[in-house]
C-alpha cells in the first residue's frame, strides 16, 4: 500500500474513533474494520472471572467483545495507534517526495529516461524484459505512459499484446533507426514477428564465404528462393554471433533485474565481485556495464558456458560452486542467480555468504517458496538486508514460471 493510501486509511479510522459519544456497539463496529491490537495486562486492565484473563496481544474487537476493555478505553488505544501511523506515513511521504525530486533532477541532468531521450514511435522498436532475448520488440502503439508491443512468452505461441511502462524500457529505436538498420542489411526479424535482432555490422561482401554465398544466390531459380536463402544465411550468421548456449536448468537473469541487482550491490571501483553458477554471465555483464575497474570471478560447471565466460571475466573456474572452498578467496560483492531445483538455492546462497569480506554485500535471486522464506528470509533480514518478491512471470522468457524473490545480505 502506498504512503498516501495508508495515510488516507488511517485518517478515516482516526475520524471514526474520534466521535464525541461512542457506544459499545459503535466501538465494536469500528474495531471490526480496524487492525489495531494491544496487550491487556491484569495490572492495567483488571477484570474478574469469567472475563478472559489472557494478557497477550489481542485485537480491540476481541477485547471489547470479551469485556476486557470499555468503549472509551478502546478509543484511547485506537487514537494513539492511528496517530503514530499517521506520523509514520507523513514521514515516509516526505522522504519519497524528496527522493523523487532528487531522482528527477538526476535524470534531467542525464537527459531524462530512455523514453524521454528518444521518444517511442509506431514503427520503431524497444528493448525491454518482454522483447526477444537479446533483441528488439516492435512498437505497435504509443500510449500516454506505456508502449504496446507483441509477445508470445518467448516460446513461439500465439502473439498477444502487452503494455510496457516508459520507465521500464532499456532502449528505444526510432522508425528512422529501424529503416536505416534494414537498409544496411543488419535487421533480422524473428520468426514469430514480435521483433528483430541486429547484426553489429553489414555482412562482408569481399570474403570467399561471402562470394560463395552471392554466387549461390545468383544461381537460384526464383527471386523468392534467393530471398529465402539470404534470410536463412543471415539468421545463421546471427546465431554464430550471438553464440546462444543451452544448458539444463539454465535460466538467465533478465537484463532489467540484473541492472537492479547491480544498483542494490553498490559496487565501487577496485572491488572483487563473484558470480557463482554464472551461466551466461548476465550479472557480471551488468556489473561491467555500470562500474569500471572491478575484478570479476565466475564459477560455472558447464564447460561450454565456462569457455564463453572466459572471453570477459578476469577469473573463471569450471567447477561445482558448492565444492569450492577458501581457495576461491573473499569478495566485496556477490551477485547470484543459483539453481532452484530441490531447494539447492538455499545451500548456494549460504555458501556464497561465507565468502564475503567484512561489510561485504550479497544480492541473490532465489525461489519464493516455503523453505526459502523459512531459512533465507530471516537470515537476510537479520543481517540488515531485506527480502522482496519479484513480479510473477519474471523468468517466463527463459521457460519457467517459478515464483522468485530477491534478497540482500550484509556481512558484519
C-alpha positions as CSV (number, residue, x, y, z in Angstrom):
1,X,0.0,0.0,0.0
2,X,1.4,3.4,-0.9
3,X,2.1,6.1,1.7
4,X,-0.8,8.3,0.6
5,X,-3.3,5.4,0.6
6,X,-2.0,4.3,4.1
7,X,-2.4,7.9,5.3
8,X,-6.0,8.1,4.0
9,X,-7.0,4.9,5.6
10,X,-5.5,5.9,8.9
11,X,-7.2,9.3,8.7
12,X,-10.6,7.7,8.1
13,X,-10.1,5.3,11.1
14,X,-9.0,8.2,13.3
15,X,-12.1,10.2,12.5
16,X,-14.4,7.2,13.2
17,X,-12.9,6.6,16.6
18,X,-12.8,10.3,17.5
19,X,-16.6,10.6,17.8
20,X,-17.9,12.6,20.8
21,X,-20.1,9.8,22.1
22,X,-19.0,6.3,21.4
23,X,-21.3,3.4,22.4
24,X,-20.1,-0.1,22.9
25,X,-21.9,-1.3,19.8
26,X,-20.4,1.5,17.7
27,X,-16.9,0.8,19.1
28,X,-17.3,-2.9,18.1
29,X,-18.4,-1.9,14.6
30,X,-15.4,0.3,14.1
31,X,-12.9,-2.1,15.7
32,X,-14.1,-4.9,13.3
33,X,-12.8,-2.8,10.4
34,X,-9.5,-1.9,12.1
35,X,-6.3,-3.8,12.6
36,X,-5.4,-2.3,15.9
37,X,-4.3,-4.6,18.7
38,X,-2.7,-4.3,22.1
39,X,-1.6,-6.3,25.2
40,X,-4.0,-6.1,28.1
41,X,-2.2,-6.9,31.4
42,X,-4.3,-7.6,34.5
43,X,-2.4,-4.7,36.3
44,X,-3.6,-2.1,33.8
45,X,-6.9,-3.7,32.8
46,X,-8.2,-5.6,35.8
47,X,-11.2,-7.8,35.3
48,X,-13.0,-10.5,37.2
49,X,-13.9,-14.1,36.2
50,X,-15.4,-15.2,33.9
51,X,-13.9,-12.5,31.7
52,X,-10.8,-13.7,29.9
53,X,-7.6,-13.4,32.0
54,X,-5.4,-13.5,28.9
55,X,-2.7,-10.8,28.9
56,X,-1.1,-11.2,25.4
57,X,-1.7,-9.2,22.3
58,X,-5.4,-9.1,21.3
59,X,-7.4,-7.1,18.8
60,X,-9.5,-4.2,20.0
61,X,-12.6,-6.0,18.7
62,X,-11.9,-9.2,20.8
63,X,-11.1,-7.1,23.9
64,X,-14.3,-5.2,23.5
65,X,-16.4,-8.3,22.7
66,X,-15.0,-10.2,25.7
67,X,-15.4,-7.3,28.2
68,X,-11.7,-6.8,28.8
69,X,-12.0,-3.1,27.9
70,X,-14.7,-0.4,27.6
71,X,-15.5,1.6,24.5
72,X,-13.7,4.7,26.0
73,X,-10.6,2.6,26.7
74,X,-10.7,1.3,23.1
75,X,-11.0,4.8,21.8
76,X,-7.9,6.0,23.6
77,X,-5.8,3.0,22.4
78,X,-7.1,3.3,18.8
79,X,-6.5,7.1,18.6
80,X,-2.9,6.6,19.9
81,X,-2.2,3.9,17.4
82,X,-3.6,5.8,14.4
83,X,-1.7,9.0,15.4
84,X,1.5,7.0,15.4
85,X,0.6,5.5,12.0
86,X,-0.2,9.0,10.5
87,X,3.1,10.3,11.8
88,X,4.9,7.4,10.1
89,X,3.0,7.8,6.8
90,X,3.8,11.6,6.8
91,X,7.5,10.9,7.4
92,X,7.7,8.4,4.5
93,X,5.7,10.5,2.1
94,X,8.1,13.4,2.8
95,X,11.0,11.0,2.3
96,X,9.8,9.7,-1.0
97,X,8.8,13.1,-2.2
98,X,12.4,14.3,-1.7
99,X,13.8,11.2,-3.2
100,X,11.6,11.6,-6.3
101,X,12.6,15.2,-6.6
102,X,16.3,14.2,-6.4
103,X,16.0,11.4,-8.9
104,X,14.0,13.6,-11.4
105,X,16.8,16.2,-11.1
106,X,19.5,13.5,-11.7
107,X,17.5,12.2,-14.7
108,X,17.2,15.7,-16.0
109,X,21.0,16.2,-15.9
110,X,21.4,12.9,-17.8
111,X,18.9,13.8,-20.4
112,X,15.9,12.0,-18.9
113,X,14.8,8.4,-19.1
114,X,15.4,6.3,-22.2
115,X,11.9,7.1,-23.4
116,X,12.5,10.9,-22.8
117,X,15.8,10.8,-24.7
118,X,14.4,9.0,-27.7
119,X,10.6,9.3,-28.0
120,X,9.0,6.0,-28.9
121,X,7.1,6.0,-32.2
122,X,5.0,3.4,-34.0
123,X,7.3,1.7,-36.5
124,X,10.2,1.9,-34.0
125,X,11.3,-0.7,-31.5
126,X,12.2,-1.1,-27.9
127,X,14.4,-3.2,-25.7
128,X,12.6,-4.4,-22.5
129,X,12.2,-7.5,-20.4
130,X,9.5,-8.8,-22.8
131,X,11.4,-8.2,-26.0
132,X,13.1,-11.2,-27.8
133,X,16.1,-12.2,-25.8
134,X,19.0,-10.0,-26.9
135,X,16.8,-8.3,-29.5
136,X,14.1,-5.6,-30.0
137,X,10.3,-5.6,-29.9
138,X,8.2,-3.8,-32.5
139,X,6.2,-0.8,-31.1
140,X,2.6,-1.4,-32.0
141,X,1.1,1.6,-30.2
142,X,2.4,4.5,-28.1
143,X,0.2,5.4,-25.1
144,X,0.5,8.2,-22.5
145,X,3.0,6.4,-20.3
146,X,3.4,3.0,-22.0
147,X,4.2,1.4,-25.3
148,X,2.3,-1.6,-26.7
149,X,4.3,-4.5,-28.0
150,X,3.6,-8.0,-29.2
151,X,4.8,-11.0,-27.2
152,X,4.4,-14.8,-27.2
153,X,6.1,-15.8,-24.0
154,X,9.3,-16.4,-25.9
155,X,8.1,-19.9,-26.9
156,X,6.6,-19.2,-30.3
157,X,3.0,-19.4,-29.2
158,X,0.2,-17.1,-30.4
159,X,1.1,-13.5,-30.3
160,X,-0.6,-11.2,-27.9
161,X,-0.1,-7.5,-26.9
162,X,1.4,-6.2,-23.7
163,X,1.9,-2.7,-22.3
164,X,5.4,-1.7,-21.1
165,X,5.8,1.5,-19.0
166,X,8.3,4.0,-20.3
167,X,10.5,3.8,-17.3
168,X,10.9,0.0,-17.9
169,X,12.4,0.5,-21.4
170,X,16.1,-0.3,-21.7
171,X,16.4,1.1,-25.2
172,X,14.4,2.8,-27.9
173,X,14.9,2.8,-31.7
174,X,13.0,5.3,-33.8
175,X,11.3,4.3,-37.1
176,X,14.1,6.1,-38.9
177,X,16.7,4.0,-37.0
178,X,14.9,0.8,-37.9
179,X,14.7,1.8,-41.5
180,X,18.4,2.5,-41.6
181,X,19.2,-0.8,-40.0
182,X,17.0,-2.6,-42.5
183,X,18.7,-0.7,-45.4
184,X,22.1,-1.7,-44.1
185,X,21.1,-5.4,-44.0
186,X,21.5,-5.6,-40.3
187,X,17.9,-6.3,-39.3
188,X,16.8,-9.9,-38.9
189,X,13.1,-10.3,-38.0
190,X,12.1,-13.1,-35.6
191,X,10.1,-15.9,-37.0
192,X,7.2,-15.0,-34.6
193,X,7.0,-11.5,-35.9
194,X,7.2,-9.9,-32.5
195,X,10.5,-8.1,-33.2
196,X,14.0,-8.5,-34.6
197,X,17.7,-8.9,-33.9
198,X,20.5,-6.7,-35.2
199,X,23.9,-7.6,-36.6
200,X,26.6,-5.3,-35.3
201,X,27.7,-4.7,-38.9
202,X,26.7,-5.4,-42.5
203,X,27.7,-8.9,-43.7
204,X,31.0,-8.9,-45.5
205,X,30.9,-8.9,-49.3
206,X,34.6,-9.4,-50.1
207,X,35.4,-12.7,-48.2
208,X,35.5,-16.0,-50.0
209,X,32.5,-17.2,-48.0
210,X,30.5,-14.1,-48.9
211,X,31.4,-14.5,-52.6
212,X,30.2,-18.1,-52.5
213,X,27.0,-17.0,-50.8
214,X,26.5,-14.4,-53.5
215,X,27.1,-17.0,-56.3
216,X,24.7,-19.4,-54.7
217,X,22.0,-16.8,-54.5
218,X,22.6,-15.9,-58.2
219,X,22.0,-19.5,-59.2
220,X,18.7,-19.9,-57.5
221,X,15.7,-20.3,-59.8
222,X,13.5,-17.6,-58.4
223,X,13.7,-14.3,-56.5
224,X,11.7,-15.9,-53.8
225,X,14.2,-18.7,-53.3
226,X,17.1,-16.3,-53.3
227,X,15.4,-14.2,-50.7
228,X,14.7,-17.2,-48.5
229,X,18.4,-18.4,-48.8
230,X,19.7,-14.9,-48.0
231,X,17.5,-14.6,-44.9
232,X,18.5,-18.1,-43.7
233,X,22.2,-17.2,-44.2
234,X,21.8,-14.0,-42.2
235,X,20.0,-15.9,-39.4
236,X,22.8,-18.4,-39.3
237,X,25.4,-15.7,-39.0
238,X,23.3,-14.0,-36.3
239,X,23.3,-17.3,-34.4
240,X,27.0,-17.6,-34.7
241,X,27.5,-14.0,-33.5
242,X,25.2,-14.4,-30.5
243,X,26.6,-17.8,-29.5
244,X,23.4,-19.0,-27.8
245,X,24.2,-21.7,-25.3
246,X,21.6,-24.1,-23.9
247,X,22.2,-26.0,-20.7
248,X,20.0,-27.9,-18.3
249,X,18.2,-25.6,-15.7
250,X,19.8,-22.5,-17.3
251,X,17.5,-19.5,-16.6
252,X,19.5,-16.3,-17.5
253,X,18.7,-13.3,-15.4
254,X,16.6,-10.7,-17.3
255,X,18.5,-7.5,-18.1
256,X,16.3,-5.2,-16.0
257,X,16.6,-7.4,-12.9
258,X,20.3,-7.7,-13.4
259,X,20.6,-3.9,-13.6
260,X,18.5,-3.6,-10.4
261,X,20.7,-6.1,-8.6
262,X,23.9,-4.1,-9.6
263,X,22.3,-0.9,-8.1
264,X,21.5,-2.7,-4.9
265,X,25.0,-4.0,-4.6
266,X,26.5,-0.5,-4.8
267,X,29.7,-1.8,-6.4
268,X,32.7,0.6,-6.3
269,X,35.9,0.6,-8.5
270,X,38.5,-1.8,-7.3
271,X,36.1,-4.3,-5.7
272,X,36.2,-8.0,-6.2
273,X,32.9,-9.4,-7.5
274,X,31.8,-13.0,-7.7
275,X,29.0,-14.6,-9.7
276,X,28.6,-18.3,-8.6
277,X,26.9,-20.7,-11.0
278,X,27.3,-17.9,-13.6
279,X,25.6,-19.5,-16.6
280,X,25.8,-16.9,-19.4
281,X,27.3,-14.3,-17.0
282,X,24.4,-11.9,-17.2
283,X,25.0,-10.4,-13.8
284,X,28.7,-9.8,-14.4
285,X,27.9,-8.3,-17.8
286,X,25.6,-5.8,-15.9
287,X,28.4,-5.1,-13.4
288,X,30.8,-4.3,-16.2
289,X,28.3,-2.0,-17.9
290,X,27.8,0.0,-14.8
291,X,31.2,0.0,-13.0
292,X,34.8,0.4,-14.2
293,X,37.9,-1.2,-12.8
294,X,36.3,-4.2,-11.0
295,X,37.8,-7.6,-10.6
296,X,35.3,-10.3,-11.6
297,X,35.3,-14.0,-10.8
298,X,32.8,-16.5,-12.3
299,X,32.2,-20.1,-11.3
300,X,30.4,-22.4,-13.7
301,X,30.2,-26.1,-14.0
302,X,29.2,-26.4,-17.7
303,X,32.3,-26.4,-19.9
304,X,30.7,-24.6,-22.8
305,X,29.4,-21.8,-20.6
306,X,32.7,-21.6,-18.8
307,X,34.5,-21.2,-22.1
308,X,32.2,-18.3,-23.1
309,X,32.7,-16.6,-19.7
310,X,36.5,-16.6,-20.2
311,X,36.0,-14.1,-23.0
312,X,35.1,-11.4,-20.5
313,X,35.8,-12.4,-16.9
314,X,39.1,-11.9,-15.1
315,X,38.9,-15.3,-13.4
316,X,36.7,-18.3,-14.4
317,X,36.6,-21.5,-12.5
318,X,34.9,-24.5,-14.2
319,X,33.6,-26.2,-11.0
320,X,30.6,-27.0,-8.8
321,X,30.3,-23.9,-6.7
322,X,29.3,-25.9,-3.6
323,X,32.7,-27.8,-3.9
324,X,34.7,-24.5,-3.9
325,X,36.4,-23.6,-0.7
326,X,38.7,-21.0,0.8
327,X,40.9,-21.2,-2.3
328,X,38.3,-19.2,-4.2
329,X,39.0,-16.2,-2.0
330,X,36.9,-13.5,-0.4
331,X,34.7,-11.0,-2.2
332,X,33.4,-7.5,-1.6
333,X,30.2,-8.3,-3.6
334,X,28.4,-11.4,-4.7
335,X,25.7,-11.4,-7.3
336,X,23.9,-14.7,-8.0
337,X,21.0,-16.4,-9.6
338,X,21.6,-20.0,-8.4
339,X,19.9,-23.3,-9.4
340,X,16.5,-23.6,-7.7
341,X,15.7,-27.3,-8.1
342,X,15.2,-29.2,-4.8
343,X,15.9,-26.1,-2.7
344,X,19.6,-26.1,-3.7
345,X,19.5,-22.3,-3.9
346,X,19.5,-22.2,-0.1
347,X,22.8,-24.1,0.1
348,X,24.3,-22.0,-2.7
349,X,23.4,-18.7,-1.1
350,X,24.5,-19.6,2.4
351,X,27.8,-20.9,0.9
352,X,28.3,-17.6,-1.0
353,X,27.6,-15.6,2.1
354,X,30.5,-17.2,3.8
355,X,32.8,-15.8,1.1
356,X,32.0,-12.2,1.8
357,X,34.7,-9.8,3.1
358,X,33.7,-7.8,6.2
359,X,30.9,-5.4,5.3
360,X,30.5,-7.2,2.0
361,X,27.1,-7.4,0.3
362,X,25.4,-10.4,-1.4
363,X,22.5,-9.8,-3.8
364,X,20.7,-13.0,-4.9
365,X,17.6,-14.4,-6.7
366,X,16.0,-17.4,-5.1
367,X,12.8,-19.4,-5.3
368,X,10.0,-17.7,-3.3
369,X,8.9,-21.0,-1.6
370,X,8.2,-22.0,2.0
371,X,11.8,-23.3,2.6
372,X,13.4,-20.2,1.3
373,X,11.0,-18.0,3.3
374,X,11.8,-20.0,6.4
375,X,15.6,-20.1,6.0
376,X,16.8,-17.3,3.8
377,X,14.4,-14.5,4.5
378,X,15.1,-14.4,8.3
379,X,18.8,-14.6,7.5
380,X,18.7,-11.7,5.1
381,X,16.7,-9.5,7.5
382,X,18.9,-10.4,10.5
383,X,22.0,-9.2,8.6
384,X,20.5,-5.8,7.9
385,X,19.4,-6.7,4.4
386,X,16.0,-7.3,3.0
387,X,13.7,-9.6,1.1
388,X,11.3,-8.8,-1.8
389,X,9.1,-10.8,-4.0
390,X,9.8,-10.4,-7.8
391,X,6.8,-9.9,-10.2
392,X,5.1,-13.0,-11.4
393,X,6.4,-14.3,-14.7
394,X,9.9,-12.7,-14.3
395,X,11.5,-15.7,-15.9
396,X,8.9,-16.7,-18.4
397,X,11.2,-15.6,-21.2
398,X,13.6,-18.4,-20.0
399,X,10.9,-21.0,-20.0
400,X,9.9,-21.2,-16.3
401,X,7.1,-19.6,-14.3
402,X,8.6,-20.4,-10.8
403,X,7.9,-17.7,-8.2
404,X,11.1,-15.9,-7.3
405,X,12.3,-13.4,-4.7
406,X,15.2,-11.0,-4.5
407,X,17.3,-10.8,-1.3
408,X,20.2,-8.7,0.1
409,X,22.5,-10.0,2.8
410,X,25.2,-8.0,4.5
411,X,28.3,-9.3,6.2
412,X,29.2,-7.8,9.6
